[in-house]
């Protein structure tokens, strides 16, 4: 499948790059400046997030999870979630099924 492998802006202080797209799943790297936020949202996709570097505060359905380098989170389908970068850092996100909405950007 063809997709844009270049870095794309997301929210202020956040950029992402899709790295792999399969038939039923995809992955991307998301980089954050310190204090940057991934706004609260939800989607029908299941998501796992691995912290490559840095420290983050994730809110998933109202519960805050503090994570740092080497930690992993699971975000269920349709869960309201957002993240704040406590320090500058990077995440490796995997989604299933494919996030068609992100491929079209």
Biopython code that builds the backbone (N, CA, C, O; Angstrom):
import numpy as np
from Bio.PDB.StructureBuilder import StructureBuilder

atoms = [
    (1, "UNK", "N", (0.839, -1.186, 0.000)),
    (1, "UNK", "CA", (0.000, 0.000, 0.000)),
    (1, "UNK", "C", (0.882, 1.248, 0.000)),
    (1, "UNK", "O", (1.865, 1.316, 0.738)),
    (2, "UNK", "N", (0.540, 2.204, -0.803)),
    (2, "UNK", "CA", (1.270, 3.468, -0.872)),
    (2, "UNK", "C", (0.847, 4.374, 0.281)),
    (2, "UNK", "O", (-0.338, 4.470, 0.599)),
    (3, "UNK", "N", (1.816, 5.034, 0.901)),
    (3, "UNK", "CA", (1.517, 6.006, 1.942)),
    (3, "UNK", "C", (2.688, 6.970, 2.054)),
    (3, "UNK", "O", (3.800, 6.677, 1.616)),
    (4, "UNK", "N", (2.415, 8.126, 2.648)),
    (4, "UNK", "CA", (3.413, 9.171, 2.798)),
    (4, "UNK", "C", (4.325, 8.831, 3.979)),
    (4, "UNK", "O", (3.855, 8.749, 5.114)),
    (5, "UNK", "N", (5.601, 8.636, 3.730)),
    (5, "UNK", "CA", (6.554, 8.278, 4.775)),
    (5, "UNK", "C", (7.241, 9.499, 5.376)),
    (5, "UNK", "O", (8.128, 9.356, 6.217)),
    (6, "UNK", "N", (6.843, 10.694, 4.956)),
    (6, "UNK", "CA", (7.451, 11.926, 5.453)),
    (6, "UNK", "C", (6.836, 12.316, 6.798)),
    (6, "UNK", "O", (5.719, 11.916, 7.125)),
    (7, "UNK", "N", (7.580, 13.097, 7.562)),
    (7, "UNK", "CA", (7.043, 13.643, 8.814)),
    (7, "UNK", "C", (5.896, 14.590, 8.496)),
    (7, "UNK", "O", (5.983, 15.405, 7.578)),
    (8, "UNK", "N", (4.811, 14.471, 9.272)),
    (8, "UNK", "CA", (3.626, 15.306, 9.102)),
    (8, "UNK", "C", (3.335, 16.014, 10.426)),
    (8, "UNK", "O", (3.476, 15.406, 11.487)),
    (9, "UNK", "N", (2.932, 17.289, 10.383)),
    (9, "UNK", "CA", (2.558, 17.956, 11.632)),
    (9, "UNK", "C", (1.240, 17.384, 12.161)),
    (9, "UNK", "O", (0.349, 17.017, 11.395)),
    (10, "UNK", "N", (1.143, 17.319, 13.475)),
    (10, "UNK", "CA", (-0.113, 16.913, 14.122)),
    (10, "UNK", "C", (-0.569, 18.124, 14.938)),
    (10, "UNK", "O", (-0.881, 19.161, 14.352)),
    (11, "UNK", "N", (-0.617, 18.030, 16.242)),
    (11, "UNK", "CA", (-0.933, 19.177, 17.089)),
    (11, "UNK", "C", (0.324, 20.036, 17.256)),
    (11, "UNK", "O", (1.407, 19.607, 16.859)),
    (12, "UNK", "N", (0.205, 21.239, 17.834)),
    (12, "UNK", "CA", (1.403, 22.064, 18.056)),
    (12, "UNK", "C", (2.442, 21.311, 18.889)),
    (12, "UNK", "O", (2.128, 20.771, 19.949)),
    (13, "UNK", "N", (3.684, 21.281, 18.396)),
    (13, "UNK", "CA", (4.761, 20.602, 19.093)),
    (13, "UNK", "C", (4.775, 19.099, 18.908)),
    (13, "UNK", "O", (5.517, 18.392, 19.589)),
    (14, "UNK", "N", (3.947, 18.599, 17.977)),
    (14, "UNK", "CA", (3.836, 17.153, 17.736)),
    (14, "UNK", "C", (3.951, 16.894, 16.236)),
    (14, "UNK", "O", (3.338, 17.592, 15.427)),
    (15, "UNK", "N", (4.739, 15.889, 15.876)),
    (15, "UNK", "CA", (4.807, 15.466, 14.478)),
    (15, "UNK", "C", (4.790, 13.943, 14.435)),
    (15, "UNK", "O", (5.167, 13.282, 15.403)),
    (16, "UNK", "N", (4.347, 13.390, 13.300)),
    (16, "UNK", "CA", (4.242, 11.932, 13.177)),
    (16, "UNK", "C", (4.696, 11.484, 11.799)),
    (16, "UNK", "O", (4.666, 12.233, 10.822)),
    (17, "UNK", "N", (5.123, 10.209, 11.766)),
    (17, "UNK", "CA", (5.562, 9.608, 10.507)),
    (17, "UNK", "C", (5.084, 8.166, 10.482)),
    (17, "UNK", "O", (5.433, 7.372, 11.355)),
    (18, "UNK", "N", (4.289, 7.833, 9.481)),
    (18, "UNK", "CA", (3.827, 6.458, 9.312)),
    (18, "UNK", "C", (5.015, 5.629, 8.834)),
    (18, "UNK", "O", (5.711, 6.018, 7.895)),
    (19, "UNK", "N", (5.245, 4.483, 9.483)),
    (19, "UNK", "CA", (6.404, 3.666, 9.130)),
    (19, "UNK", "C", (6.031, 2.333, 8.497)),
    (19, "UNK", "O", (6.813, 1.786, 7.719)),
    (20, "UNK", "N", (4.854, 1.797, 8.811)),
    (20, "UNK", "CA", (4.449, 0.501, 8.272)),
    (20, "UNK", "C", (2.943, 0.486, 8.074)),
    (20, "UNK", "O", (2.193, 0.959, 8.928)),
    (21, "UNK", "N", (2.501, -0.062, 6.938)),
    (21, "UNK", "CA", (1.068, -0.280, 6.701)),
    (21, "UNK", "C", (0.904, -1.688, 6.141)),
    (21, "UNK", "O", (1.475, -2.025, 5.104)),
    (22, "UNK", "N", (0.119, -2.503, 6.834)),
    (22, "UNK", "CA", (-0.178, -3.854, 6.377)),
    (22, "UNK", "C", (-1.622, -3.944, 5.915)),
    (22, "UNK", "O", (-2.246, -2.932, 5.596)),
    (23, "UNK", "N", (-2.142, -5.146, 5.883)),
    (23, "UNK", "CA", (-3.544, -5.314, 5.475)),
    (23, "UNK", "C", (-4.510, -4.942, 6.594)),
    (23, "UNK", "O", (-5.585, -4.408, 6.321)),
    (24, "UNK", "N", (-4.153, -5.210, 7.841)),
    (24, "UNK", "CA", (-5.063, -4.975, 8.955)),
    (24, "UNK", "C", (-4.485, -4.096, 10.064)),
    (24, "UNK", "O", (-5.190, -3.770, 11.019)),
    (25, "UNK", "N", (-3.211, -3.709, 9.952)),
    (25, "UNK", "CA", (-2.614, -2.879, 10.991)),
    (25, "UNK", "C", (-1.588, -1.927, 10.405)),
    (25, "UNK", "O", (-1.096, -2.119, 9.294)),
    (26, "UNK", "N", (-1.275, -0.888, 11.183)),
    (26, "UNK", "CA", (-0.291, 0.101, 10.758)),
    (26, "UNK", "C", (0.441, 0.618, 11.990)),
    (26, "UNK", "O", (-0.041, 0.486, 13.115)),
    (27, "UNK", "N", (1.612, 1.210, 11.760)),
    (27, "UNK", "CA", (2.363, 1.785, 12.870)),
    (27, "UNK", "C", (2.978, 3.114, 12.455)),
    (27, "UNK", "O", (3.192, 3.390, 11.275)),
    (28, "UNK", "N", (3.256, 3.932, 13.480)),
    (28, "UNK", "CA", (3.859, 5.235, 13.233)),
    (28, "UNK", "C", (4.688, 5.657, 14.434)),
    (28, "UNK", "O", (4.505, 5.160, 15.545)),
    (29, "UNK", "N", (5.590, 6.572, 14.189)),
    (29, "UNK", "CA", (6.368, 7.202, 15.252)),
    (29, "UNK", "C", (5.795, 8.602, 15.440)),
    (29, "UNK", "O", (5.534, 9.316, 14.472)),
    (30, "UNK", "N", (5.601, 8.985, 16.711)),
    (30, "UNK", "CA", (5.079, 10.309, 17.033)),
    (30, "UNK", "C", (6.069, 10.981, 17.973)),
    (30, "UNK", "O", (6.374, 10.446, 19.039)),
    (31, "UNK", "N", (6.575, 12.154, 17.586)),
    (31, "UNK", "CA", (7.529, 12.900, 18.404)),
    (31, "UNK", "C", (6.853, 14.111, 19.032)),
    (31, "UNK", "O", (6.047, 14.789, 18.394)),
    (32, "UNK", "N", (7.194, 14.376, 20.302)),
    (32, "UNK", "CA", (6.603, 15.463, 21.077)),
    (32, "UNK", "C", (7.683, 16.368, 21.643)),
    (32, "UNK", "O", (8.715, 15.889, 22.112)),
    (33, "UNK", "N", (7.452, 17.666, 21.603)),
    (33, "UNK", "CA", (8.259, 18.608, 22.364)),
    (33, "UNK", "C", (7.746, 18.554, 23.802)),
    (33, "UNK", "O", (6.603, 18.159, 24.035)),
    (34, "UNK", "N", (8.574, 18.945, 24.765)),
    (34, "UNK", "CA", (8.143, 18.968, 26.164)),
    (34, "UNK", "C", (6.897, 19.847, 26.300)),
    (34, "UNK", "O", (6.868, 20.966, 25.787)),
    (35, "UNK", "N", (5.873, 19.343, 26.989)),
    (35, "UNK", "CA", (4.644, 20.087, 27.222)),
    (35, "UNK", "C", (3.617, 19.983, 26.113)),
    (35, "UNK", "O", (2.478, 20.415, 26.293)),
    (36, "UNK", "N", (3.985, 19.423, 24.971)),
    (36, "UNK", "CA", (3.037, 19.302, 23.854)),
    (36, "UNK", "C", (1.944, 18.297, 24.204)),
    (36, "UNK", "O", (2.154, 17.378, 24.996)),
    (37, "UNK", "N", (0.771, 18.491, 23.599)),
    (37, "UNK", "CA", (-0.378, 17.642, 23.884)),
    (37, "UNK", "C", (-0.918, 16.974, 22.633)),
    (37, "UNK", "O", (-0.986, 17.577, 21.562)),
    (38, "UNK", "N", (-1.296, 15.721, 22.792)),
    (38, "UNK", "CA", (-2.112, 15.027, 21.808)),
    (38, "UNK", "C", (-3.541, 15.157, 22.320)),
    (38, "UNK", "O", (-3.882, 14.561, 23.342)),
    (39, "UNK", "N", (-4.368, 15.911, 21.644)),
    (39, "UNK", "CA", (-5.704, 16.248, 22.131)),
    (39, "UNK", "C", (-6.565, 15.018, 22.391)),
    (39, "UNK", "O", (-6.379, 13.976, 21.762)),
    (40, "UNK", "N", (-7.506, 15.147, 23.319)),
    (40, "UNK", "CA", (-8.426, 14.051, 23.637)),
    (40, "UNK", "C", (-9.283, 13.748, 22.412)),
    (40, "UNK", "O", (-9.871, 14.643, 21.804)),
    (41, "UNK", "N", (-9.339, 12.466, 22.069)),
    (41, "UNK", "CA", (-10.110, 12.016, 20.913)),
    (41, "UNK", "C", (-10.439, 10.538, 21.110)),
    (41, "UNK", "O", (-10.001, 9.918, 22.079)),
    (42, "UNK", "N", (-11.202, 9.995, 20.196)),
    (42, "UNK", "CA", (-11.455, 8.547, 20.188)),
    (42, "UNK", "C", (-11.559, 8.096, 18.740)),
    (42, "UNK", "O", (-11.790, 8.898, 17.835)),
    (43, "UNK", "N", (-11.385, 6.796, 18.541)),
    (43, "UNK", "CA", (-11.513, 6.204, 17.208)),
    (43, "UNK", "C", (-11.867, 4.733, 17.383)),
    (43, "UNK", "O", (-11.639, 4.172, 18.454)),
    (44, "UNK", "N", (-12.410, 4.111, 16.371)),
    (44, "UNK", "CA", (-12.828, 2.711, 16.500)),
    (44, "UNK", "C", (-11.669, 1.713, 16.471)),
    (44, "UNK", "O", (-11.888, 0.511, 16.619)),
    (45, "UNK", "N", (-10.469, 2.188, 16.289)),
    (45, "UNK", "CA", (-9.286, 1.327, 16.177)),
    (45, "UNK", "C", (-8.735, 0.983, 17.549)),
    (45, "UNK", "O", (-8.773, 1.812, 18.459)),
    (46, "UNK", "N", (-8.218, -0.245, 17.710)),
    (46, "UNK", "CA", (-7.433, -0.577, 18.882)),
    (46, "UNK", "C", (-6.041, 0.002, 18.667)),
    (46, "UNK", "O", (-5.567, 0.100, 17.535)),
    (47, "UNK", "N", (-5.386, 0.388, 19.770)),
    (47, "UNK", "CA", (-4.074, 1.028, 19.663)),
    (47, "UNK", "C", (-3.162, 0.524, 20.774)),
    (47, "UNK", "O", (-3.592, 0.351, 21.915)),
    (48, "UNK", "N", (-1.912, 0.294, 20.434)),
    (48, "UNK", "CA", (-0.880, 0.111, 21.448)),
    (48, "UNK", "C", (0.140, 1.224, 21.257)),
    (48, "UNK", "O", (0.405, 1.666, 20.139)),
    (49, "UNK", "N", (0.703, 1.660, 22.371)),
    (49, "UNK", "CA", (1.699, 2.716, 22.348)),
    (49, "UNK", "C", (2.902, 2.264, 23.157)),
    (49, "UNK", "O", (2.765, 1.848, 24.307)),
    (50, "UNK", "N", (4.086, 2.348, 22.552)),
    (50, "UNK", "CA", (5.344, 2.025, 23.216)),
    (50, "UNK", "C", (6.138, 3.325, 23.346)),
    (50, "UNK", "O", (6.290, 4.061, 22.370)),
    (51, "UNK", "N", (6.643, 3.607, 24.548)),
    (51, "UNK", "CA", (7.417, 4.832, 24.767)),
    (51, "UNK", "C", (8.871, 4.585, 24.373)),
    (51, "UNK", "O", (9.593, 3.854, 25.051)),
    (52, "UNK", "N", (9.287, 5.198, 23.277)),
    (52, "UNK", "CA", (10.666, 5.088, 22.794)),
    (52, "UNK", "C", (11.599, 5.876, 23.709)),
    (52, "UNK", "O", (12.650, 5.386, 24.123)),
    (53, "UNK", "N", (11.193, 7.106, 24.014)),
    (53, "UNK", "CA", (11.975, 7.951, 24.921)),
    (53, "UNK", "C", (11.048, 9.006, 25.514)),
    (53, "UNK", "O", (10.017, 9.343, 24.930)),
    (54, "UNK", "N", (11.425, 9.520, 26.673)),
    (54, "UNK", "CA", (10.663, 10.575, 27.323)),
    (54, "UNK", "C", (9.698, 10.051, 28.373)),
    (54, "UNK", "O", (9.678, 8.865, 28.702)),
    (55, "UNK", "N", (8.892, 10.985, 28.888)),
    (55, "UNK", "CA", (7.881, 10.674, 29.896)),
    (55, "UNK", "C", (6.577, 11.351, 29.491)),
    (55, "UNK", "O", (6.569, 12.504, 29.060)),
    (56, "UNK", "N", (5.460, 10.604, 29.638)),
    (56, "UNK", "CA", (4.161, 11.066, 29.173)),
    (56, "UNK", "C", (3.086, 10.805, 30.225)),
    (56, "UNK", "O", (3.192, 9.878, 31.028)),
    (57, "UNK", "N", (2.058, 11.637, 30.203)),
    (57, "UNK", "CA", (0.858, 11.423, 31.017)),
    (57, "UNK", "C", (-0.293, 11.178, 30.041)),
    (57, "UNK", "O", (-0.763, 12.106, 29.381)),
    (58, "UNK", "N", (-0.742, 9.930, 29.954)),
    (58, "UNK", "CA", (-1.881, 9.560, 29.113)),
    (58, "UNK", "C", (-3.145, 9.570, 29.949)),
    (58, "UNK", "O", (-3.145, 9.099, 31.086)),
    (59, "UNK", "N", (-4.218, 10.102, 29.395)),
    (59, "UNK", "CA", (-5.530, 9.977, 30.015)),
    (59, "UNK", "C", (-6.351, 9.079, 29.106)),
    (59, "UNK", "O", (-6.544, 9.378, 27.927)),
    (60, "UNK", "N", (-6.834, 7.966, 29.669)),
    (60, "UNK", "CA", (-7.655, 7.019, 28.915)),
    (60, "UNK", "C", (-8.950, 6.832, 29.679)),
    (60, "UNK", "O", (-8.954, 6.305, 30.792)),
    (61, "UNK", "N", (-10.063, 7.269, 29.071)),
    (61, "UNK", "CA", (-11.381, 7.198, 29.716)),
    (61, "UNK", "C", (-11.348, 7.743, 31.139)),
    (61, "UNK", "O", (-11.914, 7.150, 32.056)),
    (62, "UNK", "N", (-10.671, 8.890, 31.311)),
    (62, "UNK", "CA", (-10.655, 9.589, 32.589)),
    (62, "UNK", "C", (-9.590, 9.149, 33.573)),
    (62, "UNK", "O", (-9.438, 9.784, 34.616)),
    (63, "UNK", "N", (-8.851, 8.097, 33.289)),
    (63, "UNK", "CA", (-7.797, 7.619, 34.184)),
    (63, "UNK", "C", (-6.435, 8.030, 33.633)),
    (63, "UNK", "O", (-6.144, 7.810, 32.458)),
    (64, "UNK", "N", (-5.598, 8.629, 34.489)),
    (64, "UNK", "CA", (-4.278, 9.085, 34.071)),
    (64, "UNK", "C", (-3.256, 7.969, 34.295)),
    (64, "UNK", "O", (-3.228, 7.329, 35.346)),
    (65, "UNK", "N", (-2.423, 7.757, 33.283)),
    (65, "UNK", "CA", (-1.354, 6.754, 33.316)),
    (65, "UNK", "C", (-0.033, 7.461, 33.045)),
    (65, "UNK", "O", (0.147, 8.041, 31.974)),
    (66, "UNK", "N", (0.891, 7.423, 33.996)),
    (66, "UNK", "CA", (2.226, 7.986, 33.805)),
    (66, "UNK", "C", (3.095, 6.897, 33.196)),
    (66, "UNK", "O", (3.193, 5.799, 33.745)),
    (67, "UNK", "N", (3.724, 7.193, 32.071)),
    (67, "UNK", "CA", (4.585, 6.220, 31.402)),
    (67, "UNK", "C", (5.907, 6.877, 31.014)),
    (67, "UNK", "O", (5.995, 8.091, 30.830)),
    (68, "UNK", "N", (6.925, 6.033, 30.897)),
    (68, "UNK", "CA", (8.255, 6.520, 30.489)),
    (68, "UNK", "C", (8.910, 5.492, 29.599)),
    (68, "UNK", "O", (8.341, 4.435, 29.327)),
    (69, "UNK", "N", (10.106, 5.806, 29.147)),
    (69, "UNK", "CA", (10.836, 4.952, 28.210)),
    (69, "UNK", "C", (10.724, 3.469, 28.573)),
    (69, "UNK", "O", (11.002, 3.069, 29.703)),
    (70, "UNK", "N", (10.310, 2.664, 27.588)),
    (70, "UNK", "CA", (10.185, 1.221, 27.762)),
    (70, "UNK", "C", (8.799, 0.748, 28.163)),
    (70, "UNK", "O", (8.522, -0.451, 28.118)),
    (71, "UNK", "N", (7.914, 1.675, 28.560)),
    (71, "UNK", "CA", (6.549, 1.298, 28.943)),
    (71, "UNK", "C", (5.646, 1.180, 27.719)),
    (71, "UNK", "O", (5.896, 1.788, 26.678)),
    (72, "UNK", "N", (4.589, 0.381, 27.870)),
    (72, "UNK", "CA", (3.612, 0.169, 26.810)),
    (72, "UNK", "C", (2.207, 0.368, 27.364)),
    (72, "UNK", "O", (1.933, 0.013, 28.510)),
    (73, "UNK", "N", (1.320, 0.933, 26.555)),
    (73, "UNK", "CA", (-0.091, 1.103, 26.908)),
    (73, "UNK", "C", (-0.969, 0.493, 25.827)),
    (73, "UNK", "O", (-0.613, 0.482, 24.649)),
    (74, "UNK", "N", (-2.122, -0.015, 26.248)),
    (74, "UNK", "CA", (-3.149, -0.474, 25.326)),
    (74, "UNK", "C", (-4.320, 0.499, 25.425)),
    (74, "UNK", "O", (-4.767, 0.828, 26.523)),
    (75, "UNK", "N", (-4.812, 0.956, 24.283)),
    (75, "UNK", "CA", (-5.966, 1.858, 24.238)),
    (75, "UNK", "C", (-7.072, 1.139, 23.480)),
    (75, "UNK", "O", (-6.947, 0.892, 22.280)),
    (76, "UNK", "N", (-8.157, 0.801, 24.177)),
    (76, "UNK", "CA", (-9.244, 0.061, 23.536)),
    (76, "UNK", "C", (-9.966, 0.883, 22.467)),
    (76, "UNK", "O", (-9.896, 2.112, 22.450)),
    (77, "UNK", "N", (-10.637, 0.195, 21.607)),
    (77, "UNK", "CA", (-11.499, 0.807, 20.599)),
    (77, "UNK", "C", (-12.486, 1.757, 21.273)),
    (77, "UNK", "O", (-13.087, 1.408, 22.290)),
    (78, "UNK", "N", (-12.655, 2.952, 20.715)),
    (78, "UNK", "CA", (-13.606, 3.979, 21.153)),
    (78, "UNK", "C", (-13.308, 4.606, 22.505)),
    (78, "UNK", "O", (-14.128, 5.382, 22.995)),
    (79, "UNK", "N", (-12.173, 4.308, 23.132)),
    (79, "UNK", "CA", (-11.811, 4.948, 24.401)),
    (79, "UNK", "C", (-11.412, 6.397, 24.145)),
    (79, "UNK", "O", (-10.682, 6.680, 23.196)),
    (80, "UNK", "N", (-11.884, 7.313, 24.982)),
    (80, "UNK", "CA", (-11.462, 8.711, 24.879)),
    (80, "UNK", "C", (-10.080, 8.799, 25.501)),
    (80, "UNK", "O", (-9.882, 8.417, 26.655)),
    (81, "UNK", "N", (-9.125, 9.306, 24.726)),
    (81, "UNK", "CA", (-7.751, 9.359, 25.203)),
    (81, "UNK", "C", (-7.004, 10.579, 24.666)),
    (81, "UNK", "O", (-7.314, 11.112, 23.601)),
    (82, "UNK", "N", (-6.025, 10.989, 25.433)),
    (82, "UNK", "CA", (-5.147, 12.092, 25.061)),
    (82, "UNK", "C", (-3.846, 11.930, 25.815)),
    (82, "UNK", "O", (-3.739, 11.075, 26.694)),
    (83, "UNK", "N", (-2.862, 12.735, 25.484)),
    (83, "UNK", "CA", (-1.547, 12.602, 26.105)),
    (83, "UNK", "C", (-0.888, 13.965, 26.226)),
    (83, "UNK", "O", (-1.088, 14.845, 25.389)),
    (84, "UNK", "N", (-0.097, 14.129, 27.284)),
    (84, "UNK", "CA", (0.750, 15.303, 27.465)),
    (84, "UNK", "C", (2.181, 14.821, 27.640)),
    (84, "UNK", "O", (2.441, 13.897, 28.410)),
    (85, "UNK", "N", (3.100, 15.441, 26.930)),
    (85, "UNK", "CA", (4.518, 15.101, 27.056)),
    (85, "UNK", "C", (5.077, 15.817, 28.281)),
    (85, "UNK", "O", (5.202, 17.042, 28.283)),
    (86, "UNK", "N", (5.408, 15.066, 29.308)),
    (86, "UNK", "CA", (6.024, 15.633, 30.508)),
    (86, "UNK", "C", (7.425, 16.125, 30.150)),
    (86, "UNK", "O", (7.859, 17.182, 30.606)),
    (87, "UNK", "N", (8.122, 15.346, 29.331)),
    (87, "UNK", "CA", (9.413, 15.739, 28.775)),
    (87, "UNK", "C", (9.323, 15.536, 27.263)),
    (87, "UNK", "O", (8.378, 14.914, 26.778)),
    (88, "UNK", "N", (10.287, 16.049, 26.526)),
    (88, "UNK", "CA", (10.338, 15.751, 25.093)),
    (88, "UNK", "C", (10.484, 14.244, 24.943)),
    (88, "UNK", "O", (11.143, 13.597, 25.757)),
    (89, "UNK", "N", (9.871, 13.684, 23.905)),
    (89, "UNK", "CA", (9.962, 12.246, 23.734)),
    (89, "UNK", "C", (9.344, 11.760, 22.446)),
    (89, "UNK", "O", (8.948, 12.543, 21.583)),
    (90, "UNK", "N", (9.271, 10.426, 22.336)),
    (90, "UNK", "CA", (8.729, 9.802, 21.129)),
    (90, "UNK", "C", (7.972, 8.532, 21.496)),
    (90, "UNK", "O", (8.326, 7.825, 22.439)),
    (91, "UNK", "N", (6.920, 8.263, 20.728)),
    (91, "UNK", "CA", (6.080, 7.086, 20.902)),
    (91, "UNK", "C", (6.068, 6.275, 19.614)),
    (91, "UNK", "O", (6.211, 6.822, 18.521)),
    (92, "UNK", "N", (5.895, 4.964, 19.755)),
    (92, "UNK", "CA", (5.687, 4.077, 18.618)),
    (92, "UNK", "C", (4.272, 3.541, 18.758)),
    (92, "UNK", "O", (3.999, 2.726, 19.640)),
    (93, "UNK", "N", (3.363, 3.998, 17.887)),
    (93, "UNK", "CA", (1.944, 3.631, 17.942)),
    (93, "UNK", "C", (1.614, 2.597, 16.876)),
    (93, "UNK", "O", (2.080, 2.682, 15.740)),
    (94, "UNK", "N", (0.802, 1.618, 17.264)),
    (94, "UNK", "CA", (0.306, 0.612, 16.338)),
    (94, "UNK", "C", (-1.209, 0.594, 16.419)),
    (94, "UNK", "O", (-1.776, 0.643, 17.510)),
    (95, "UNK", "N", (-1.868, 0.524, 15.265)),
    (95, "UNK", "CA", (-3.328, 0.547, 15.179)),
    (95, "UNK", "C", (-3.844, -0.644, 14.377)),
    (95, "UNK", "O", (-3.210, -1.090, 13.420)),
    (96, "UNK", "N", (-4.995, -1.144, 14.783)),
    (96, "UNK", "CA", (-5.720, -2.120, 13.981)),
    (96, "UNK", "C", (-7.211, -1.834, 14.113)),
    (96, "UNK", "O", (-7.674, -1.622, 15.234)),
    (97, "UNK", "N", (-7.987, -1.816, 13.035)),
    (97, "UNK", "CA", (-7.504, -1.892, 11.658)),
    (97, "UNK", "C", (-6.749, -0.612, 11.276)),
    (97, "UNK", "O", (-6.521, 0.258, 12.116)),
    (98, "UNK", "N", (-6.376, -0.514, 10.036)),
    (98, "UNK", "CA", (-5.620, 0.625, 9.513)),
    (98, "UNK", "C", (-6.399, 1.920, 9.713)),
    (98, "UNK", "O", (-7.617, 1.954, 9.535)),
    (99, "UNK", "N", (-5.688, 2.987, 10.085)),
    (99, "UNK", "CA", (-6.285, 4.316, 10.234)),
    (99, "UNK", "C", (-6.303, 4.995, 8.870)),
    (99, "UNK", "O", (-5.397, 5.757, 8.530)),
    (100, "UNK", "N", (-7.335, 4.712, 8.102)),
    (100, "UNK", "CA", (-7.472, 5.313, 6.762)),
    (100, "UNK", "C", (-7.443, 6.840, 6.847)),
    (100, "UNK", "O", (-6.933, 7.504, 5.944)),
    (101, "UNK", "N", (-7.996, 7.403, 7.943)),
    (101, "UNK", "CA", (-8.031, 8.864, 8.103)),
    (101, "UNK", "C", (-6.626, 9.460, 8.140)),
    (101, "UNK", "O", (-6.428, 10.585, 7.683)),
    (102, "UNK", "N", (-5.659, 8.739, 8.669)),
    (102, "UNK", "CA", (-4.279, 9.252, 8.721)),
    (102, "UNK", "C", (-3.544, 9.039, 7.409)),
    (102, "UNK", "O", (-2.638, 9.807, 7.084)),
    (103, "UNK", "N", (-3.905, 8.026, 6.655)),
    (103, "UNK", "CA", (-3.249, 7.768, 5.365)),
    (103, "UNK", "C", (-3.585, 8.831, 4.340)),
    (103, "UNK", "O", (-2.789, 9.089, 3.436)),
    (104, "UNK", "N", (-4.738, 9.448, 4.460)),
    (104, "UNK", "CA", (-5.207, 10.413, 3.450)),
    (104, "UNK", "C", (-4.652, 11.808, 3.686)),
    (104, "UNK", "O", (-4.892, 12.703, 2.875)),
    (105, "UNK", "N", (-3.915, 12.020, 4.773)),
    (105, "UNK", "CA", (-3.393, 13.362, 5.066)),
    (105, "UNK", "C", (-2.133, 13.648, 4.306)),
    (105, "UNK", "O", (-1.565, 14.733, 4.439)),
]
sb = StructureBuilder()
sb.init_structure("model")
sb.init_model(0)
sb.init_chain("A")
sb.init_seg("    ")
for serial, (resi, resn, name, xyz) in enumerate(atoms, 1):
    if name == "N":
        sb.init_residue(resn, " ", resi, " ")
    sb.init_atom(name, np.array(xyz, "f"), 0.0, 1.0, " ", f" {name:<3s}", serial, name[0])
structure = sb.get_structure()
